């Protein structure tokens, strides 16, 4: 009993001893964080940033706090504040975490993985497409030329918010201070322009460009280096063909339909997405456009695109090229894809280059390359030009990554809705137990441990915090599984009350139920509390909830520690892989559950308290009752382990977990006393 009051007493103590979070850094604090040889310069008059000086006092870049430019709320409802420094070419010099209240990094995984994550930005350019991998250990250049940062296991959504915060604030500085660094909107090819053109007409109009290199041209590129004269074939035949290369933008119908056959058009449009620009490369000569060990659908090592001084991601389109008969035959014919979402603008001029390779030495030869370049520019009349930049929101990637998981979740929630709406059919079918235990298994393994969709009081407190501080709610979109469950739960509160989540969709609630079943299996005593103490303990969760809500407004940093009253993070999010006190705390509740039925869920859970309060909006009484329930029959009351049925047979929906056991009794003419008595009276 005393231990049950501890969380409440601790909450009140912290409420009486509030601490305020510190504001941004002052000039002296900021200067101390600058790593030599750089030093802090003057504050900008327009933007909330400071110039960064090199060792000689010359401008070297800018340093700023992300909260001043892109205060994007995290899952605690407060933004993650980063100290970011970039040079004058748009490269990250350093990214540091100044403050964060992300639950998974406060007391779950600890802050170290987050600090390790942000160190990956050093040296990367804003001109690159920087993404966060959903899998650990996949950092580095992606197959499409993008920069892939290692994610953090169990914290993918949080680090994606960090990535958006970093890029959004840095790009805001780049747009104002660094000309040409920030990506611009891309034009889209017009599909309504077409006219028949011959191969020579395509060349004369500039729609197809040409790069021809003789052996002597390549030799000249290496002149003066130690690789000069290393190509015996080039020395023997200086006028011989090294490569004769043609390239064109197949995204324009006027090019694609004049070069490719109908089979080639079908093949191309089957494999290339709407947002991708296909590039045709035809070549003859002794030099191959790709390495002999080239793997299809990856980035070619020997080809590249430069636009506005920055590289553009390019990769193989993995399509077969079928040319029209009148197009000159080529020894090499390939198609590559450029992604317009990653900064490539086909309506603006760009440069195409191919690497020429030289080797020197026999054993472990030294390798060098030179880029041979050709320009490509098309008239703007072939494109639909954007009126303004329209970036795809970063959270969209989270939803795409979870597509199949969301489909599975949707099917499960649809089945659960059917079961709750068609209670009579389910109970009369005799499959109630099979359905319930299957649903609980999906909740624990699918929603909890695999999908990381354990709802928590942290979600509600973040919402309170974001609302009181008038911040956006975009952070909710980064976790599609959790958000989808929340939407379903909020709708179900109006229809059925808190029991849908607490009885069916809470992974830790499933663990509590399993522990109680194990207690019965091991023949442990099932302890019961008197009605007086049971009713008293049922009210415990409400002051705990109240204390947490107040602390969310007063001191978010301390709230992140108080929410550990929930063992959800330890048992579900982190699979019990945590410090000993947290593991012991969670294990104690599961051990108690072997003797008492779901004690944490019923007595302590602040989320359950919040849902019970919101459940007052319930519009229907979903559990059917007879007039004789409670007098003379008390079977449902005796069988209800939640003590949600009083002596009159009335359902207390604040404590009902919608297990449907009383519904099963209600429709069973062999168990329900009113039905049995009615049947006997009818016989008489």
C-alpha positions, 0 to 999 in steps of 0.5 A, spaced: 500 500 500 505 504 501 509 503 495 503 504 491 503 511 493 510 512 492 509 515 485 504 520 487 508 522 493 514 523 488 510 527 483 507 532 488 514 533 491 517 535 484 511 539 483 513 543 489 520 544 487 519 546 479 526 547 475 526 552 469 529 549 462 535 554 460 534 558 454 539 559 448 546 560 449 549 567 450 555 569 447 560 567 452 557 560 452 557 559 445 564 562 444 566 556 449 563 551 444 567 553 438 573 548 437 579 552 434 582 554 430 575 557 428 572 562 433 566 566 434 565 572 430 559 577 430 552 576 430 548 577 424 543 583 424 538 579 420 538 572 422 539 569 429 546 566 427 553 568 428 559 568 423 565 563 424 572 566 423 578 562 421 585 562 425 586 568 421 580 572 423 577 571 416 570 569 415 569 561 414 562 560 415 556 560 420 554 557 427 547 557 429 542 554 434 537 550 430 531 552 435 532 559 433 531 557 425 527 550 425 524 549 432 521 542 430 518 538 436 520 531 438 516 526 441 516 530 448 513 536 445 519 540 445 524 541 440 531 538 439 536 544 440 542 543 436 548 547 435 550 547 427 556 550 424 557 550 416 562 553 412 562 558 406 561 552 401 555 549 405 559 543 408 557 541 415 563 543 420 560 540 426 553 538 429 552 538 437 546 536 441 545 542 446 538 539 449 533 534 448 527 531 451 526 525 447 524 519 451 528 514 448 534 518 449 533 521 456 532 514 460 532 509 455 538 508 450 541 514 453 544 520 450 550 517 447 547 514 441 544 521 439 551 524 440 554 519 435 549 520 430 549 527 429 557 526 428 556 523 422 554 530 419 561 533 419 564 533 412 557 532 409 555 537 404 548 541 404 548 540 396 547 532 398 541 528 399 542 526 406 537 521 408 537 516 415 537 509 414 532 505 417 537 500 419 544 500 423 550 499 419 548 502 412 551 509 413 555 512 407 554 513 400 548 510 397 547 506 391 544 512 388 549 517 390 545 520 396 549 520 403 546 515 408 547 516 415 546 510 420 540 510 424 539 509 431 536 502 433 529 503 436 529 510 435 528 511 427 523 516 428 527 521 433 533 521 429 529 523 422 526 529 426 533 530 428 535 530 421 529 534 418 531 539 424 539 539 422 537 540 414 531 545 415 535 550 419 542 549 415 538 550 409 534 556 411 541 559 413 544 557 406 538 560 402 540 567 405 547 567 406 550 561 401 548 563 394 547 556 389 547 551 395 540 551 397 536 546 392 531 549 387 525 547 384 525 542 378 521 542 372 517 537 369 518 534 362 511 536 358 508 530 355 504 534 350 510 536 345 512 531 340 514 531 332 517 526 328 525 527 328 530 523 325 537 522 328 540 527 325 535 532 326 535 530 334 543 532 334 542 538 330 537 541 335 541 539 341 536 534 343 542 529 343 549 531 345 555 528 343 562 526 346 567 523 342 574 522 344 580 519 340 586 516 344 590 522 343 585 526 347 586 522 353 593 522 353 593 529 353 589 529 359 594 525 363 600 529 360 605 531 365 603 526 370 606 520 372 601 516 368 603 519 361 605 514 356 602 508 360 597 506 355 601 503 349 595 502 345 594 510 345 601 511 343 601 506 338 594 509 335 593 516 337 588 517 332 584 511 334 577 511 337 577 511 345 570 512 346 564 515 341 558 517 346 551 520 345 547 522 351 540 524 351 534 526 356 529 520 355 524 524 359 522 528 354 517 524 349 520 528 343 526 524 344 524 518 347 519 516 342 524 518 336 529 514 339 526 508 342 521 502 339 515 501 342 518 495 346 523 500 348 518 505 350 514 500 354 520 497 357 522 504 359 516 507 362 515 500 366 521 501 370 522 508 371 518 512 376 514 519 375 519 523 379 525 520 375 528 523 369 531 517 364 538 518 361 540 514 355 547 513 353 550 510 347 557 508 346 562 505 341 569 504 342 575 501 347 572 504 353 566 502 357 561 506 360 561 502 366 566 498 370 566 490 368 564 488 375 558 493 374 552 491 378 545 493 375 541 498 378 547 501 382 550 507 381 556 507 375 563 509 377 565 512 371 559 516 369 556 523 373 552 529 372 554 536 375 549 541 376 550 548 379 557 545 381 554 540 385 553 532 383 547 529 382 545 522 384 545 517 378 544 510 378 542 504 372 535 504 370 536 496 369 532 496 363 533 493 356 534 498 350 530 497 344 532 502 339 528 504 332 531 501 326 534 507 323 538 509 329 545 507 328 547 501 332 551 502 338 556 497 342 554 499 348 546 502 350 544 503 357 539 508 361 540 511 367 535 515 372 536 521 375 531 523 381 528 530 380 526 530 388 533 530 390 535 536 386 536 535 379 532 540 374 532 537 367 530 544 365 536 547 367 543 546 364 547 540 366 554 537 365 555 530 363 562 527 364 565 520 363 572 518 367 578 515 363 582 511 367 589 509 367 593 504 371 601 504 373 604 498 375 603 491 375 602 489 382 597 493 386 597 498 380 596 505 382 589 508 379 588 515 376 582 518 372 580 524 369 573 527 367 571 528 360 565 533 360 560 535 355 554 540 356 547 539 356 541 544 355 534 544 353 529 549 351 525 551 357 519 550 352 519 542 353 518 543 361 513 545 366 516 550 370 515 550 378 512 556 380 515 555 387 518 550 391 514 544 393 518 539 398 516 533 400 515 533 407 520 528 411 515 525 415 513 522 408 518 517 408 516 514 415 509 512 412 512 509 406 517 505 410 511 502 414 507 501 408 506 493 409 506 494 417 500 499 416 496 494 412 497 489 417 495 493 422 489 496 418 486 489 417 487 487 425 484 493 427 478 492 422 477 485 425 477 488 432 472 493 430 468 487 427 468 483 433 466 489 438 460 490 433 458 483 432 459 481 439 453 476 439 456 473 433 463 472 436 461 469 442 455 464 439 461 462 434 465 459 440 471 462 437 471 468 442 477 465 446 481 463 440 480 470 437 482 474 443 488 470 444 490 471 437 489 478 438 493 479 444 499 475 441 498 480 435 498 486 440 504 483 443 509 481 438 506 485 432 504 492 435 509 492 441 516 488 440 516 489 432 512 495 430 514 499 437 507 501 437 506 501 445 502 507 446 504 511 452 503 517 457 509 520 454 504 521 447 499 525 451 504 529 455 507 531 448 501 533 446 499 537 452 506 541 451 506 542 444 499 545 445 501 550 451 507 552 447 503 553 441 508 548 437 506 544 431 504 537 431 508 535 425 512 530 430 506 526 431 507 524 423 514 521 424 511 515 427 505 512 423 504 506 427 503 509 433 499 515 430 494 510 427 493 506 433 492 513 437 487 515 431 483 508 432 483 509 440 480 516 440 475 513 435 473 507 440 473 512 446 467 515 443 464 508 441 466 503 447 470 507 452 477 506 454 477 498 454 478 497 447 486 500 448 487 497 455 484 490 454 486 489 446 491 494 444 496 495 450 502 490 449 504 491 456 497 489 458 498 483 454 504 481 458 500 483 465 495 478 462 500 472 461 503 473 467 496 472 471 495 466 466 502 463 468 500 464 476 494 460 475 498 455 471 503 454 476 498 454 481 500 460 485 494 463 490 490 468 486 490 474 491 483 478 492 482 485 495 476 487 499 471 492 495 474 497 500 481 497 498 480 495 491 476 501 490 481 506 493 487 503 489 483 504 483 483 511 484 490 512 485 492 513 477 488 519 477 492 523 481 499 520 478 496 523 471 494 529 474 501 530 477 505 528 470 500 533 466 502 539 471 510 537 470 509 537 463 508 544 463 512 546 469 519 542 467 519 537 461 526 535 463 523 532 470 517 529 466 521 525 462 524 521 469 517 521 472 514 518 466 518 512 468 512 510 472 510 506 466 514 500 465 512 500 457 519 503 455 523 497 459 519 491 457 516 493 450 520 498 447 527 496 449 526 489 450 528 489 457 535 491 455 536 496 460 539 498 467 538 493 472 533 498 476 528 499 470 528 492 469 527 490 476 521 495 476 518 492 470 519 485 473 516 487 479 509 488 476 509 482 472 511 478 478 505 481 482 501 480 476 502 472 477 498 473 484 493 480 483 490 481 476 493 486 472 495 491 478 499 496 474 493 497 469 488 497 474 491 501 479 497 505 477 497 506 469 496 514 468 495 513 460 489 508 463 487 514 467 487 519 461 483 514 457 478 513 462 477 520 463 476 521 455 472 515 455 466 520 458 465 522 451 462 514 450 456 515 446 453 507 447 453 502 452 456 496 448 455 491 454 448 488 454 445 487 460 438 484 463 433 487 468 435 480 472 443 482 472 445 483 479 438 480 482 438 474 482 444 473 478 451 475 480 455 471 475 458 476 471 460 480 477 463 474 480 467 472 474 469 479 472 476 480 474 476 487 473 471 488 478 467 493 473 460 490 475 457 492 481 452 489 485 446 491 481 449 488 474 451 495 472 457 496 468 463 501 470 466 503 463 471 507 466 474 500 469 471 495 463 477 492 459 472 490 454 474 482 455 467 480 452 467 475 458 460 477 461 458 478 453 459 470 452 455 469 459 450 473 457 448 470 450 450 463 453 443 459 455 447 454 459 451 459 463 446 466 464 441 465 470 436 469 467 436 465 460 436 459 464 430 461 469 426 464 463 427 457 459 425 453 465 418 458 466 417 457 458 417 449 459 412 450 465 
